[in-house]
Each structure stands twice: as C-alpha cells, then as structure tokens.
Amino acid sequence: MKKAVCGARLFDGESFHDGLALVFAGSKFVGLAAERRVPADVEIIRADGLILAPGFVDLQVNGGGGVLFNNEPSLSGIETICRAHQQFGTTSLLPTLITDTRETVIKAVAAGKAAHAAGVPGFLGLHLEGPHLALAKKGTHDPALIRPMAAEDCDFLAENAGSFGVALTTIAPESVRRQQVSRLAQAGFTVSLGHTATSCATAGEYRMAGASMATHLFNAMSPLNHREPGLVGAVLSDGGLSCGLIADGYHVDPVAMGVALRAKRGPGRIFLVTDAMSVTGTDMESFTLNGRTIYRGEGRLKLEDGTLAGADTDMLTCVRNCHRMLGVPLGEALRMASLYPADAVGAHHKGRLAEGADADFVLLGEDLSLKATYVGGARVFAAA
C-alpha cells in the first residue's frame, strides 16, 4: 500500500518545498506529489509544522547502544549499533572497526556479510579504519596493532569487496603501496587517506592511484603549513577528494571548520561523521578498547593521557552544530549529513527523497528536535 507524508516542509536533498507530499510504497520512494493530488486510497501520515528530510548517513560509527564494534564484531553487535543511532536520525551507517588483529578483521567482515544478507535496518556496509596506518599519527589506535598491508591482507579485502555492502577502508601511504590502493579501488573499496603524516604531493599520487576520500579532516593527519600543505591542503585543494568532519566542537575548532568549508574545492565535499563510540544512546561513563579504558566526560571521550578517543556525539547534534555554531544554511547542513556522504561512497539510493531511492527519512521539529525516523518505509523511532 502506498503512503504519503503530508503537511511538512519538505527537503528533498537539494531544495526545500512547500505543499508537496512524499509518497512511498514499501521500502522505496515513489516520488513527490502535490498534496491536493494525493489519491484517496493512499494512507496519509500527517507531519504538519515539521521538516521532512532524508535520513542521515554516517560513514564512521565505532559503536552505540553499549556496543563497540571492535569488542563485538557480530551480527547482534551490528544490530544494536544501528538501532542506537536511529534515535538520532541516522538511517544508514557503516559500523567501523578501528585497528585490531587480523582475526578480528576477519570476524568483522563475516559479521558484515551476515548483516548484509539479513537486511539489517540501517546497515550500509563496513568501514575498516586501519590497521594499516602510520604510527606517527596513531591517535587512539593501539600502536602494537598497527602494521603495513601485507599481500594476504590486500587479497582478503579485495576478494571480499561487495560481499557486505559498501566497503570503505582508511589507510596511510606509509603502510600501503599505491598498487594496493589501485587494486582495492578496482575491487570496489572506497579508499580513504587518514592517520598519516603524508605530504600533499604524496596524497595527490594516492588520489591518482584510486583514493577518493580522507578520514576525519584535521584529526590525525598532516596539517596545512605554508611550505608543506600536508593532507589537509590536499583535501581542500583537490576536488577529487571528499572528507569526513567530526563537528562536535571538540575535535575541530569552529574557526577551522568554517575555514575548511569555505575553502573546499569541489566536486568532492565535506560531509559529517560522528566517530561515535559505544556510549551513544547510553549513560555509560567509560568503556574499554584494546584493553585500555576510555573515559566519558564534558562532552568528550579520552584515554587516561587525554588523547581524544572517538566522539561523544550523534549526527543530529552535528547537524545542529553546523547550522547554529557555524551559520551553515540548514539545507547545506542536512546535505552534509545525508546526500554528501551517500554520494561519497556511491550509495546513490540513499540521502535523497527521490523516485526509486530507499524510503529512509526523518521528521524534525522547527527547533531541529527529532520527531521520527523511518528506515525502508518503516518507522523505527518516534519521540515520546
């Protein structure tokens, strides 16, 4: 049966519209229609006074709902993480495995295959962040587990690409050869540069080899200096690179975020990621990662030495921060949370309210409070 959402100010991923209804059938959008022309046999969902927008797409989610993907690389772990983020408007996400053992990577891929086969609501694919990174920019990643990409690592990833949905991996040029990047990209991986001290020139060479993204802009990467622009300079100047941004107000200063947004050359875009950990959606005060305790407090997650360890945020908060803290127009903030990340990994059936796209959407109040989340046409969250 067809359903139509009526009465809302509708943002289709590109523009705002008034007087239009969003029509969907089952898990897919049928399209937009004038409200006065919605057939009588279509079930109406009233959303008067609300904002209707594409569901959020988060490409970097380490955990949620009390589960850290590294600690529970399983189908049930993925299900819990996806559910936890739906209460913040995220309708598609990539459970993210940060640097770990080869055995844990294998388990994570197996879990991703199971989640993909089962059609877990909200599961888009996997992000393997490491272990092939640079020790000099390790961040919270365990240095004992960081290592160069061996032939068997590249073979395993290439052979499994496509088996678990969207495939994204973060690598450092210090630990991965250009030929390996080319092979992974040809196999179907989106290759992202991150946790690296690479030069701007080397970053450009890796982009030509097949890398198309950078991981959490400014964090754990070579900075923009006047004689060596680093990876930050490469990202901002190279239209072939998209990049994630953690807009929690702690990982990147608002001034730096604003400068980056004004400087970014297209068609590559800056999009929002949360880098969320297991605490999202819970009142947990600490958790463990690779045997180390991470503490929660004052809006941040930190190791005992003060190193930031993921983020204590969610996509809706990041959208609000962009709009209110940085003055980004609401439409652009919404695109940064939906259309841009979806397009960055080639998931063109996400992040837009268009015919044939997945029926993933959110209903927001004028104050940007979340009223409801729909995944595949089914309501998975409703505010009390």
C-alpha positions as CSV (number, residue, x, y, z in Angstrom):
1,M,0.0,0.0,0.0
2,K,1.2,3.5,-0.8
3,K,1.7,6.0,1.9
4,A,2.2,9.8,1.8
5,V,3.7,12.2,4.3
6,C,1.8,15.4,4.1
7,G,1.9,18.9,5.8
8,A,5.7,19.1,6.2
9,R,8.2,21.5,4.8
10,L,10.0,19.0,2.6
11,F,13.8,19.0,1.9
12,D,14.5,16.5,-0.9
13,G,18.2,16.5,-0.5
14,E,18.7,19.5,-2.8
15,S,15.9,22.1,-2.1
16,F,13.1,22.9,0.2
17,H,9.5,22.6,-1.0
18,D,6.1,23.5,0.5
19,G,2.8,22.0,-0.5
20,L,4.3,18.7,-1.6
21,A,3.7,15.2,-0.3
22,L,6.3,12.4,-0.1
23,V,4.9,9.2,-1.5
24,F,6.4,5.8,-0.8
25,A,5.5,2.2,-1.2
26,G,7.1,-0.5,0.9
27,S,10.8,0.3,1.2
28,K,11.1,2.7,-1.8
29,F,10.1,6.2,-2.6
30,V,7.6,6.6,-5.4
31,G,8.2,10.4,-5.7
32,L,6.8,13.8,-4.7
33,A,3.3,14.9,-5.5
34,A,1.2,18.0,-4.8
35,E,-0.7,17.4,-1.6
36,R,-4.1,18.2,-3.2
37,R,-3.4,15.4,-5.8
38,V,-2.6,12.6,-3.4
39,P,-5.1,9.8,-4.3
40,A,-7.8,8.9,-1.8
41,D,-6.6,5.3,-1.4
42,V,-3.1,6.4,-0.2
43,E,-2.6,6.3,3.6
44,I,-1.7,9.7,4.9
45,I,0.9,10.4,7.5
46,R,0.4,13.9,8.9
47,A,3.5,15.9,9.6
48,D,2.1,19.4,9.9
49,G,4.7,22.0,11.0
50,L,7.6,19.6,10.7
51,I,10.6,19.4,8.5
52,L,10.8,16.2,6.3
53,A,14.4,15.4,5.2
54,P,16.5,12.4,4.0
55,G,17.7,10.1,6.8
56,F,21.3,10.7,7.9
57,V,24.1,8.6,6.5
58,D,27.1,8.1,8.9
59,L,30.2,6.6,7.4
60,Q,32.2,6.3,10.7
61,V,30.4,4.7,13.6
62,N,32.6,2.7,16.1
63,G,29.7,1.8,18.3
64,G,26.5,2.7,20.1
65,G,23.9,1.3,22.5
66,G,26.6,0.0,24.8
67,V,28.3,-2.0,22.0
68,L,31.8,-1.3,20.5
69,F,32.2,-3.0,17.1
70,N,35.8,-4.0,18.0
71,N,34.6,-5.7,21.1
72,E,31.6,-7.3,19.5
73,P,32.2,-7.9,15.8
74,S,29.0,-9.9,15.3
75,L,25.5,-9.7,13.7
76,S,23.9,-8.9,17.0
77,G,26.5,-6.2,17.6
78,I,25.7,-4.5,14.3
79,E,22.0,-4.7,15.0
80,T,22.5,-2.9,18.4
81,I,24.7,-0.2,16.9
82,C,22.2,0.5,14.1
83,R,19.2,0.7,16.5
84,A,21.1,3.0,18.8
85,H,21.8,5.6,16.1
86,Q,18.2,5.6,14.7
87,Q,17.1,7.6,17.7
88,F,19.3,10.4,16.4
89,G,18.1,10.3,12.8
90,T,20.8,8.0,11.3
91,T,19.1,5.7,8.9
92,S,22.3,4.3,7.2
93,L,25.7,3.7,8.8
94,L,29.0,1.9,8.4
95,P,30.0,0.0,11.6
96,T,33.6,0.9,11.9
97,L,36.4,-1.4,13.0
98,I,39.4,0.5,14.2
99,T,42.9,-1.0,14.2
100,D,42.8,-4.6,15.6
101,T,44.2,-8.1,14.9
102,R,43.8,-9.9,11.6
103,E,41.5,-12.3,13.3
104,T,39.2,-9.5,14.4
105,V,39.1,-8.1,10.9
106,I,38.0,-11.5,9.6
107,K,35.3,-11.6,12.2
108,A,34.1,-8.1,11.4
109,V,33.9,-9.0,7.7
110,A,31.9,-12.1,8.5
111,A,29.5,-10.1,10.6
112,G,29.1,-7.6,7.8
113,K,28.3,-10.3,5.4
114,A,25.6,-11.7,7.8
115,A,24.1,-8.2,8.3
116,H,24.0,-7.5,4.6
117,A,22.3,-10.9,3.9
118,A,19.8,-10.4,6.7
119,G,19.0,-6.8,5.6
120,V,19.6,-5.3,9.0
121,P,17.7,-1.9,9.0
122,G,20.3,0.8,8.9
123,F,23.3,-1.3,7.9
124,L,25.0,0.1,4.8
125,G,28.4,-1.7,4.9
126,L,31.7,-1.6,6.8
127,H,34.4,0.9,7.4
128,L,37.8,-0.7,8.2
129,E,39.8,2.1,9.8
130,G,43.3,0.5,10.0
131,P,45.3,-1.4,10.9
132,H,47.4,-0.1,8.0
133,L,48.1,3.3,9.4
134,A,51.1,5.5,10.4
135,L,52.5,5.3,13.9
136,A,53.2,9.0,13.9
137,K,49.5,9.7,13.6
138,K,48.1,6.8,15.5
139,G,45.6,8.8,17.7
140,T,43.8,6.4,19.9
141,H,44.7,3.4,17.7
142,D,46.9,0.8,19.5
143,P,50.4,1.1,18.2
144,A,51.1,-2.5,18.9
145,L,48.5,-3.5,16.3
146,I,49.4,-1.0,13.5
147,R,51.2,-2.7,10.6
148,P,51.9,-2.5,6.9
149,M,49.5,-4.0,4.5
150,A,50.8,-7.5,3.5
151,A,49.9,-9.3,0.3
152,E,47.5,-11.5,2.2
153,D,45.7,-8.5,3.7
154,C,45.2,-6.9,0.3
155,D,44.0,-10.3,-1.1
156,F,41.5,-10.8,1.7
157,L,40.0,-7.3,1.3
158,A,39.8,-7.4,-2.5
159,E,38.2,-10.9,-2.5
160,N,35.6,-9.8,0.0
161,A,34.7,-6.5,-1.6
162,G,31.0,-6.4,-2.5
163,S,30.0,-9.2,0.0
164,F,28.9,-6.8,2.8
165,G,27.5,-3.8,1.1
166,V,29.5,-0.6,0.9
167,A,33.2,-1.2,1.6
168,L,35.3,1.7,3.0
169,T,38.9,1.5,4.3
170,T,41.1,4.1,5.9
171,I,44.8,3.6,5.1
172,A,48.1,5.6,5.4
173,P,50.6,5.9,2.5
174,E,53.3,5.0,5.0
175,S,51.8,1.5,5.3
176,V,50.1,0.8,2.0
177,R,51.5,0.9,-1.5
178,R,49.9,2.7,-4.4
179,Q,49.4,-0.5,-6.3
180,Q,47.5,-1.9,-3.4
181,V,45.3,1.1,-3.3
182,S,44.6,0.7,-7.0
183,R,43.7,-3.0,-6.5
184,L,41.3,-2.2,-3.6
185,A,39.6,0.6,-5.6
186,Q,39.2,-1.6,-8.6
187,A,37.7,-4.3,-6.4
188,G,35.0,-1.9,-5.1
189,F,36.5,-0.4,-2.0
190,T,36.3,3.4,-1.3
191,V,39.9,4.1,-0.1
192,S,40.3,6.9,2.4
193,L,43.6,8.5,3.5
194,G,43.9,9.0,7.2
195,H,46.1,8.6,10.3
196,T,49.0,9.7,8.2
197,A,51.8,12.3,8.1
198,T,52.0,12.1,4.3
199,S,52.9,15.1,2.2
200,C,50.5,16.9,0.0
201,A,52.3,15.6,-3.1
202,T,52.1,12.0,-1.9
203,A,48.4,12.4,-1.1
204,G,47.9,13.5,-4.7
205,E,49.7,10.5,-6.0
206,Y,47.5,8.2,-3.9
207,R,44.4,10.0,-5.1
208,M,45.5,9.3,-8.7
209,A,46.0,5.6,-7.7
210,G,42.4,5.4,-6.5
211,A,41.9,7.0,-3.1
212,S,38.9,9.3,-3.1
213,M,38.4,10.3,0.5
214,A,40.1,11.4,3.7
215,T,39.1,10.4,7.2
216,H,38.1,13.0,9.8
217,L,39.5,16.2,8.4
218,F,42.3,17.8,10.5
219,N,42.4,14.9,13.0
220,A,45.4,12.5,12.8
221,M,46.7,13.9,9.6
222,S,49.5,16.2,8.3
223,P,48.4,19.8,8.8
224,L,48.2,22.7,6.4
225,N,51.5,24.6,6.6
226,H,52.7,27.3,4.3
227,R,55.6,25.3,2.7
228,E,54.1,21.8,3.1
229,P,50.3,21.8,2.7
230,G,50.0,18.2,4.0
231,L,46.9,16.1,3.7
232,V,44.7,18.9,4.9
233,G,45.9,21.0,2.0
234,A,45.5,18.1,-0.4
235,V,41.9,17.6,0.7
236,L,40.9,21.2,0.5
237,S,42.5,21.8,-2.9
238,D,41.8,18.5,-4.7
239,G,38.2,18.3,-6.0
240,G,38.7,14.5,-6.3
241,L,38.8,14.0,-2.5
242,S,35.8,14.1,-0.2
243,C,36.3,14.0,3.5
244,G,34.5,13.4,6.8
245,L,34.3,16.1,9.6
246,I,33.6,15.5,13.2
247,A,31.5,18.6,14.1
248,D,31.3,18.0,17.8
249,G,33.1,21.3,18.6
250,Y,36.0,19.5,20.3
251,H,37.8,17.5,17.6
252,V,38.0,20.6,15.3
253,D,37.7,24.3,16.4
254,P,34.7,26.0,14.9
255,V,37.0,28.6,13.2
256,A,38.9,25.8,11.5
257,M,35.7,24.1,10.4
258,G,34.4,27.3,8.9
259,V,37.7,28.0,7.0
260,A,37.6,24.4,5.6
261,L,34.0,24.7,4.5
262,R,34.7,27.9,2.7
263,A,38.0,26.6,1.1
264,K,36.9,23.1,-0.1
265,R,37.2,22.7,-3.8
266,G,34.5,20.5,-5.5
267,P,33.1,18.3,-6.7
268,G,34.4,16.5,-3.6
269,R,32.5,17.5,-0.5
270,I,33.0,17.8,3.3
271,F,30.4,15.6,5.0
272,L,29.6,14.9,8.6
273,V,30.7,11.8,10.6
274,T,30.2,11.1,14.3
275,D,33.2,8.8,15.0
276,A,30.7,7.6,17.7
277,M,31.7,5.1,20.3
278,S,29.6,2.6,22.4
279,V,28.3,5.3,24.8
280,T,26.0,6.8,22.2
281,G,22.4,6.3,23.4
282,T,23.5,5.2,26.9
283,D,24.5,6.8,30.2
284,M,27.8,4.8,30.3
285,E,30.8,6.7,31.9
286,S,33.6,4.6,30.5
287,F,34.4,1.5,28.3
288,T,37.4,-0.4,27.1
289,L,39.2,-0.6,23.7
290,N,42.1,-3.0,23.1
291,G,42.5,-3.3,26.9
292,R,42.6,0.4,27.5
293,T,40.0,2.4,29.4
294,I,38.3,5.3,27.7
295,Y,36.6,7.9,29.9
296,R,33.5,10.0,29.2
297,G,33.1,13.5,30.5
298,E,32.5,17.1,29.4
299,G,31.2,16.0,26.0
300,R,34.4,14.2,25.2
301,L,35.9,10.7,25.2
302,K,39.5,10.4,26.3
303,L,42.2,8.0,27.2
304,E,43.9,8.4,30.6
305,D,46.6,10.6,28.9
306,G,44.0,13.0,27.5
307,T,44.1,11.7,23.9
308,L,40.7,12.0,22.2
309,A,39.2,8.6,21.6
310,G,36.3,8.8,19.3
311,A,33.5,11.2,19.8
312,D,30.6,11.5,22.3
313,T,28.1,12.8,19.7
314,D,25.5,11.9,17.1
315,M,24.5,13.1,13.7
316,L,21.6,15.2,14.7
317,T,23.9,17.1,17.1
318,C,26.5,17.6,14.3
319,V,23.8,19.0,12.0
320,R,22.7,21.4,14.7
321,N,26.3,22.5,15.4
322,C,26.9,23.2,11.7
323,H,23.7,25.2,11.4
324,R,23.9,27.1,14.7
325,M,27.6,27.2,15.6
326,L,29.0,27.8,12.1
327,G,26.0,29.5,10.4
328,V,25.7,26.9,7.7
329,P,22.3,27.1,5.9
330,L,20.0,24.4,7.1
331,G,19.8,22.8,3.7
332,E,23.6,22.5,3.4
333,A,23.9,21.1,6.9
334,L,21.3,18.5,6.0
335,R,23.1,17.7,2.8
336,M,26.4,17.2,4.8
337,A,24.6,14.6,6.9
338,S,22.8,12.7,4.0
339,L,23.4,13.5,0.3
340,Y,27.2,14.1,0.5
341,P,28.2,11.1,2.5
342,A,25.9,8.8,0.4
343,D,27.4,10.1,-2.8
344,A,31.0,9.8,-1.4
345,V,30.7,6.0,-1.3
346,G,28.5,5.7,-4.3
347,A,25.3,4.9,-2.4
348,H,23.0,6.9,-4.6
349,H,19.9,5.1,-3.3
350,K,20.5,6.9,0.0
351,G,20.5,10.6,1.1
352,R,17.8,11.9,-1.2
353,L,14.0,11.9,-1.4
354,A,13.7,10.7,-5.0
355,E,11.9,8.1,-7.0
356,G,13.5,4.7,-6.6
357,A,15.6,5.7,-3.6
358,D,15.3,3.9,-0.3
359,A,12.5,5.2,1.9
360,D,14.7,6.5,4.7
361,F,13.7,9.8,6.2
362,V,13.4,11.9,9.3
363,L,10.8,14.2,10.7
364,L,12.3,17.2,12.6
365,G,10.7,20.0,14.6
366,E,11.5,23.6,13.7
367,D,13.9,23.5,16.6
368,L,15.7,20.6,14.9
369,S,14.4,18.1,17.5
370,L,13.9,14.6,16.2
371,K,10.2,13.6,16.0
372,A,10.5,10.3,14.0
373,T,12.9,8.1,12.0
374,Y,11.9,5.9,9.1
375,V,14.1,3.2,7.6
376,G,12.9,1.4,4.5
377,G,9.5,2.9,4.9
378,A,9.1,1.6,8.5
379,R,9.0,3.9,11.5
380,V,11.9,2.8,13.8
381,F,11.8,5.7,16.2
382,A,9.2,8.1,17.4
383,A,9.7,10.8,20.1
384,A,7.6,10.4,23.2
